[in-house]
């Protein structure tokens, strides 16, 4: 979600008209304010198993997009659920195509989940990925040509220059604020 919000904010700041769509249970909202428009996709429950969850979310997104009434220039999915909803709309002739960003592909044991994940990538008109590793894996393991678009860094929020609050955080975390700290978060 953070990746999507940062991308949406960057596009919004560049002057594009952006709408972020996300599934939401009744009363659920985004965890932080958005600079762009948001459209929450109503979902009713959280199913017990992953396959039912994926199917429910794909159906909810498909229905929501069919009734959104907006003419989007670009439809972008950053996950398999959104990608499958867009593939459904494409199959129905309601959209010409969509862009899918691949951060990674999950190793699902369930063949139906594996099929849905691959469908979200193979049916995309354009595939992007965030690393050279996944660009190569998509090409060699799946025959999918993807353009690499690396994740960015908000230089106003994250700076290599020492900040006043660095000492406060270093003290709380038991770190030496005079030495560089490298934090790596991800799969």
Order of alpha helices (4+ residues) and beta strands (2+ residues): alpha-beta-beta-alpha-beta-alpha-beta-alpha-beta-alpha-beta-alpha
